[in-house]
Amino acid sequence: MKRILAGAALIAALFATPVAADDYPTRPIRVFTTSSAGGISDIFMRVLGEAMRARLGQPLIVENHPGGAGNIGARSCAEAQPDGYTICIINADPMIYNQFLFKKLPFDPDKGLTPIVNLFHLIQVLVVNADLKVKTVDDLIAVSKQKPGTLSYLTASLPLAVYMESLKRDKGADWVRVPFKGGGEATNAILGGSTPIGLIGLGNVISQINAGKMTALALVNNRRTPLLPNVPTLADIGYQGAPSQTWYGLFAPAGTPKPVIDKLNAEVTRVFADKEFVDKYVINRGQVPAIDTPEQFAKEIVADRAAAKDVVKQSGLEPQ
């Protein structure tokens, strides 16, 4: 009898997870973001959530967990129950850069979270106030030399600042970095001329570029966009450093059943197969689709971490 019961238990264990995945989800799914309301991940996740609701039959409830360079939201996700009813949208910083920038993280970026799918790469663009009358990066470097100590730039993250500091070092440019508070304030600072140079998400400034108020000089993370077909990447103009990784991806707490991970990946992939959705909510917002499998995303993260270590080393910054 004991052997029969043990065999029955084993069979039940073998088939329990697939059955649960077939039924999943049976209640709303929470989605943590590392941004505040109105941030890139918040806005996109609400759009994706509506498309996913039509497929899954359950709503995706967005919860904002901003702060700590993304570490707060990542920790909240890592500490949630791994049952498929809490997932998160996280950008590259807490997953690949922060371990080299902080002496201690409140979560384990390697073992605390499981990749579901890479969603998109954010196009970062080097722009200047049109009043500077420059058309290329070389023009900007020349102007900075003519006006030593007077030009400033802003950017949201250390990896992007490394680009500007590398150009400054390698080309003898003369500019200084100022604090970045948010996309809206940054855009106004560039437009107003108080900080005439910016490395910033394309979605924040595409309308100003099209209106002729800003000039786009280069795409920063070696990814092109049909929104700016004639603007070169930094690699095109000879920059040799490691590219900044500015993707946004979906993750789940470690231990979430693999069939649930695969189902979420498959449904997101189907949403991205809709060209109208991708054109409207990804490409036209200055992003590039990056859909892949959980396994491919995991390998990409490992490679990105190796590059990130070099980027931080180049910056000369010590972990805080």
N, C-alpha and C positions, 0 to 999 in steps of 0.2 A: 504493500500500500504506500509506504514511504517513497519507494522508487517511482510509483505512478504519479504521486503528488509532485515529486521533484521534477519529473519529466514535464508535467503539465505547467509547472511554474516556469521552466526554461522556455517552453514554447510560447507562453504568454509574454515573457520578456522579449523574445525575439521579434514578436509581431506587434508589441504595444506601441513602439515609436512610429512605425509607418502608418498604423491606423490613426494615431493622434494627428500625424501630419496631414492625412487625407481629410480629417475633419477640421483642421486648423484653417482659419481662426474661428472660434465660437463666441468671442467677445472682442471689444475694442482693443486696439494695439496702441500703446503709448510710444511716442517717438521723442526722445530727448534731442535738443539742439544745443550746440555750444555758443550760439549767438542769442542776442536779445530779440524781442519782437521787431520785425522789419529788417533783420539781417538777412544775408544771402541764404543761409541754410533754412532759416525760418520761412521765408517767402517761398523758396522752392519746395520745401517739404509739404507745405499746405497744398500746393498745386499737385504734386505727385500723390499726396494722400487722397485727394479726390479721385484721381484716376485709379488708384489702387483700391479704393473703396468699391468702385464699380466692379472690380474683378474679384475681390475677396469677400465682399458682402458684409464687411465690418469697417467702422471708421478708424482712421489713424489720428489719434489725439496728440497734437504737438505740445510739448512742454519745454519752455526755455530754461536753460541752465547756463547762463553766460558767466564769464569771468575766469581769472586765473590762466590766461592764455589758452583757453580751451580745456584746461585740466579739470575744472569743476564738472562740466558736463560729461567728460569722459569717465570720471570717477563715478558719477551717479549711474551711468550706464553699466559700468563694470560691476557695480555692487547690486544691481537689480537681479531679480530671479531669472534664471536662464530657461524660461519656459516659452519663449517666442512672443510674449506679450509686452516686452519692452525692447525696443531697438533704438538706435541713435544715428544721427547724421553728424559726422565729424570731418573736419578738414585735416590737411596733412600735418599741421603744426604739432598738435598733441601726440600724434601717432608716430612721427618720425623725427621731429626737431627737438621737442622739449626735453627729451632725456639727456640731451647734450647741453641744454641751457639752464637746467635746474639741478641742484645737488640731489634733490629728492622729489619724486613724483608721488601723488596720492593714489596712483593706480599703476598697473603694470601694462605698458603699451604692447608688449609682446605676448603676454599670457592672459591678460585680463579681458580682452575683447576678441571676438571672432569676425573676420571680414565677411560681409554678405555680397556687396557689389560696389565697384567704383562707379560713381554717377557721372561726374564731369570734371574737366580741368577748367579752372578759371583763367581766362586770358588776362594777363597783366601787361600794361602798356606804359612806356615812358612817354610822358606828355609834357609840354611846356605852354605857358601862357603865350598866345599868338603875338603879343606885343614885343616879345623877345626877337621876333623876326628871324628865327632859325628854322632850318628845314631838315637837318641831319644831326646825328650825335656829334660828329666832328665839328659842326657849326656851334653846337652848344658848348663843347669843350673850349673852343676858341673864344667865345663870348665870356666864359668864366675866367679865362686868363686875362682878358681885357678889364674885367671888373672884379679883381681879387677880393675875397671876403664879403661880397655883397649878395651872392646867389645862395638860395637855400632850397632844399628839397624835402619831400615827405614821402613816406611809404609805410605800409601797415605792419611789415614783419622784418625780422632780422635777415632772412635769406635774400630778400629784395634789397635791403640796405647794403648787403655785401656787393651786389652788382655796382651800385653807385660808388662805393668805396674802392672797388677794384679799378673802375674807370678813372677815378680820381688819382689813384696811385700809379696806374700804368700809363696814363696819358697826361699827367701833370695838371689835371683840372683843379678848379678851386671852388668848392661848394660845401655847405654844411647841412647836416640832417636836423630837422626840427620834429617835435613830437607829433604823432598821428592820433587824432581823437576819434575819427569816424569818417565814413565815406562822404557824407554831406558836408561836413566842416572842411574836409580836405579839398573837395571840389571848389568850395567857395574861396579857400585860400589861394588856389591856383588861379582861379578867375580874377580875384581881386589883385593879384600880383604880389601879395605879401610873402607868399612861398610859390614862386613861379614854376617850379619843377616838381613833377610827381611821378612815382611808380605806383600805379593804382589799378584796381579792377576795371576792365573796359566798360562794364555795365554802368559804372558810375559816371563815365565821361563821354560816352559815345555821342550823345546829343550835342555836347559842346564841341566835339571834334567836327561833327557834321555841320555845325553852325559856323565854323571857322574861328571860334573863340579860343580853341586850343589846337596845338599841332602835335600829331602823333609821330614820334621819332623811331620807335622800335618796339617790337613785341618781346617781352622779357623771357618767358619760359619755353622758348623754342617751339611754340605751337601757333600755327596760323589760323586766321579766321576770315571768312568771306566778307565780314563787315569792314575789314581794312585790307583789301587784297594787295595793295601796293606798299604796305608798310613792312620793312624787313624785320626778321628776328635778330636778336643780338648775335646769334651764331653766324648769321649771314654777313654781318659787318666785322667779323673777326674775334668776337669774344670767345674765350676758350674755357671759361670756368664751368663748374657744374650748374645745370639748370635748376632753378627753383621749382619745387613741386607744390602746386597749389590746387590739388584735387579736393573734392568733397565725396565721401563715400558713406555707405550704410554699414553699421556694425551691430552685433548683438553681444550680450554678456557671454563670456567663455562658458562652454557647457551646454549652450542651446542646441537642441537636437539637430543633427545634420539634415534630416529631411525637411525641417522647418526652414533652415538656412537656404536649402536648394529651392524650396517653393517660393520664398520671397525673392530670390535671385531671378527665378523664371518669370515671375509676374512683373517685376521691374523691367526686365528685358523686353517683355511683350509691350509694355507701355512705351518704351523707347523705340520700338519698331514702328510706331506711329509717326510718320514724318511731320505731320502738322503739329503734334505735341513738341517734338524736338526743335523744329524751326521756331516755334513761338516761345517756348519756355527755356530753351537751352541756348541755341545759336544766337538768336536775336538779343539775348541778354549778355552776350560776350563770353560765352562758355563753349567748350568742346566736349561732345559726348565721350564717355570713357568706359562704357559698359563692358564687363568681363565676367568670368566665373569667379567663385570664391577662391579657388586655388590660384588662379592667375593674379587676383588682387593681392593675395598673401605674398606671392613671389615678388610682386612689384614693390610692396612695402619694405621687404627685406633689402632690395636693391636701393630704394630711396633712402633708407637709413644709412647705408654706407656712404652715399653721396652727401647726405645731410651732415654727417660727421666731418667731412672735408670742408663743407661750407662754413660750419661753425668754427672750425680751426682757423680758416682764412680770416674770419672776423676778428680774431684775437680776444674774443670775449670769454671770460671765465664763468662757469656755472654759478648761478645765484642761489 
